[in-house]
Amino acid sequence: MFRIIAHKRYHPTTGLFPKWKFEYDKIRDLNVCPNKKELVYSTTNREGYNKYKSDSKKCENCPLLSQCTRSKYKVKVVTRHVW
């Protein structure tokens, strides 16, 4: 007998902004959060995803922080595939 396993789609964490709320600026290669702050390129992992991180100093006083991340360091990380 074969088991059929359905493909699981991405589901954002409840209560936090989904990834598509962060606009990608192709010219400058960065993401912009809903509060118009920049998430700059950090690294590319082995699976081919670019990581973009926010600046914790800019985010610590943001009114949307509780909807953005639960990180104790107040840093938002957005990943996007290179393709």
Buried (B, 14 or more C-beta within 10 A) or exposed (E): EEEEEEEEEEEEEEEBBEEEBBEBEEEEEBBBBEBEBBBEBBEEEEEEEBBBBBBEEEBEEBEBBEEBBEEEEBBBEBBBEEE
